[in-house]
Amino acid sequence: MKKKKVIFLIGILFLCSFGLAEDFKVSFLPVDQIEVGMKGKGKTFLQDDKFEEFEVEILGILYNWQPKRNLILAKLQSDVLERTGVVQGMSGSPVYIDGKLIGAVSYSLGTFSKEAIAGITPIQEMMAIPDSTSPKSSYAPRMKIKNHITSEDFHEMSKAYYPPPSSSIDGRLVKPLSLPLVFSGFSSRVFDKAKSFFSRLGFSPIQSGFAGQIQPKISPAEMSLQAGSPVAVQLIKGDMDMSAVGTVTHVEGNKVLAFGHPFYNLGTVDFAMTKAKILAVFPSLETSFVLSVSDRTVGRIVQDRTSGVFGELGKLPRYIPINANLVMADGETREFKVQVANDKFFTPLLVNYVVANIVLSEERSLGDLSLELRGNIYLDDAPPIQLQDLFSGNYDMAAMDLSGLVAAIVFYLTNNEFKELGIHRIDLDIGVAEEVRFATLEKVWLGKYDAYPGEIIPMKVYYRNFRGETIADDLSLPTPNLPSGSEYSLVVGDAASIQSIETSQYRTTGFVPRSLHQLIRLLNSLRKRNFIYFKIIAAKPGLFLRGEEMPNLPPSMKSMFSSPRAASTPPVEITRSTLGEYRHNIPYVFSGLAVIPLKIK
């Protein structure tokens, strides 16, 4: 009797295993064997608790509709699709004829269609997606260093590299089904900003919530997907979530094919692949869509290609952790833990929205705000980038400036042209004050205006803060080592004013670093808004080469550096050189400029 029970249990386990491995037995029907009028079935998840099966009738085949690519046209029918038409979120839904897989529902035809007519990507083209994790594409645009990048800036400088698919009515009959891009844990203001940007990339942003607490450990049986199941590409997880939802087309062992069209056609990627839960289907005369949430991570997406995405079950992606402490004016500290996808193209954008969302979590739509930032960006094989600055303004200006700084630094690191540089972790401490903290320069007083070389000159800097109070800071200035009778200038100003003077001095609009070491040094020395800068400039000829000043060079050295054999980039000859630069930290965002003439005794 016990032996019979054991045999019965083994049989049940075998049947279960066969069910889990169902896609192993699926055969394919090639395009050249598909004929008009053939009928089949498709399956997808339009509700959380069951598959939705739909009827399929082949209408025709668009041969070579893209170079060397075909598209199967079909009419879809079911009780749900009768009300909704083709639904955003069905991308990847498998279609079968006589039990043979022909491809994935992936394209819509026209707008305001009265029937559910779809384009099906042939399964042979999806199977041709490479399964190797080849090196990622080298994005690395040569960018001049600046301390603020917005999503609009990023869109402008990236569209030449990755032209976004259009999501508007542009004369094309056949278009990829937009992927619902689900935002959870985002304020309405940040979501509105992100929605505008991601819509232009071809996604359909939707604001939703979380699926519930994610279990840190799951069993091997749960690390599985089935054809027709909802699946998500997760870009952000933790206290916030951003995931693009589609459907699994085919599973073979640990290999997963989905979507039937690109996520964003990035090539080799490293994104989280998660299960998804469908909460509801929203019918629309324009385009129906599913409301869903991401669930457990079951693997990673490693290829994003024209015919779909390819994933691996059981292998986890690398995230970039962001740990942020938001210290409110009353002393309360709010902790945020978020992980963002590691990708040259998307990571800076994701960091921008995450940091802005952390700061704007208070949902204050009006009023003054000041944000004091301190933090570190830790790198795998290089010194960390230290963050320190003060941002102030009304509405969301301060939050956008702060998030733009962090995003800019992440952009330059992930897209540097010198070396693949991994970001290990980003730690941020942000102090919040519900007031503006501005100060403007009133005057600079010096104890004397002529002095001997090396002599220390007493100095007072007067500035007026946002409350109208005048503050005087006592400082000192060393006299440069110049010949008797020489004249020089002391420039006192804010970060932007000093940069403007340098632009004129070096006759350049910006500087592109020439090495990873120089890039990290530049990012660590970005000028801050809450510093007063002092620059000593004298009439001394020199060269500006590769971001470095070379003052008072002997003629032989100058000739050598200017030789085309010695420098791939021609140096800029300068007539005025910097003899010293100093800075003074104040608790305000500083603005102002003064140029004071001085003389050597």
FENHUKA-V760445 format. One record per backbone hydrogen bond with DSSP energy under -1.0 kcal/mol. CO is the residue of the C=O (numbers start at 1). NH is the residue of the N-H. Records with the same first field share a line. If there is no record, write none. Layout:
CO=NH / NH
This chain:
1=5
2=6
3=7
4=8
5=9
6=10
7=11
8=12
9=13
10=14
11=15
12=16
13=17
14=18
15=19
16=20
17=21
19=22
21=24
22=25
27=101
30=33
31=34
35=38
38=58
40=56
41=96
42=54
44=52
52=44
54=42
55=77
56=40
57=75
58=37
60=73
62=71
66=69
69=65 / 66
71=62
72=120
73=59 / 60
74=118
75=57
77=55
78=82
80=83 / 84
81=85
87=90
88=290
90=93
91=247
93=105
94=43
95=102 / 103
96=41
97=100
100=97
101=29
102=123
103=95
104=121
105=92
106=177
107=119
108=175
115=117
116=76
118=74
119=106 / 107
120=72
121=104
122=126
123=127
126=129
132=134
137=139
150=154
151=155
152=156
153=157
154=158
155=159
158=161 / 162
168=170
173=110
175=108
179=204
180=245
181=206
182=243
183=208
184=241
187=191
188=192
189=193
190=194
191=195
192=196
193=197
194=198
195=199
198=203
199=202
204=181
206=183
222=224
226=229
229=248
231=246
232=274
233=244
234=272
235=341
236=242
237=339
241=184
242=235 / 236
243=182
244=233
246=231
247=259
248=228
250=257
252=255
254=313
255=252
256=311
257=249 / 250
258=260 / 309
267=304
271=301
272=234
273=298 / 299
274=232
275=295
277=293
280=291
282=289
288=88
289=282
291=279 / 280
293=277
296=275
298=314
299=273
300=312
301=271
302=269
303=310
304=267
305=308
308=305
309=258
310=302 / 303
311=256
312=300
320=340
321=426
322=338
323=428
324=336
325=430
326=334
327=432
328=331
332=328
334=326
336=324
337=239
338=322
339=237
340=320
343=347
346=350
347=351
348=352
349=353
350=354
351=355
352=356
353=357
354=358
355=359
356=360
358=361
360=363
367=395
369=393
370=433
371=391
372=431
373=389
374=429
375=387
376=427
377=385
378=424 / 425
385=377
387=375
389=373
391=371
393=369
394=397
396=400
397=401
398=402
399=403
400=404
401=405
402=406
403=407
404=149 / 408
405=409
406=410
407=411
408=412
409=413
410=414
411=415
413=416
422=380
425=378
426=323
427=376
428=325
429=374
430=327
431=372
433=370 / 435
437=589
438=466
439=591
440=464
443=462
445=460
449=599
451=601
452=455
455=479
457=477
458=447
459=475
460=445
461=473
462=442 / 443
463=471
464=440
465=468
469=465
471=463
473=461
475=459
477=457
479=454
480=482
483=486
486=600
488=598
489=537
490=596
491=535
492=594
493=533
494=498
495=499
496=500
497=501
498=502
499=503
500=504
501=505
502=506
503=508
511=145
515=519
516=520
517=521
518=522
519=523
520=524
529=590
530=586
532=584
533=493
534=582
535=491
536=579 / 580
537=489
538=540 / 577
541=552
542=574
543=550
544=572
545=548
548=545
550=543
554=558
555=559
556=560
557=561
558=562
563=566 / 567
572=544
574=542
577=538
580=536
582=534
584=532
589=439
591=441
592=494
594=492
596=490
598=488
599=451
600=485
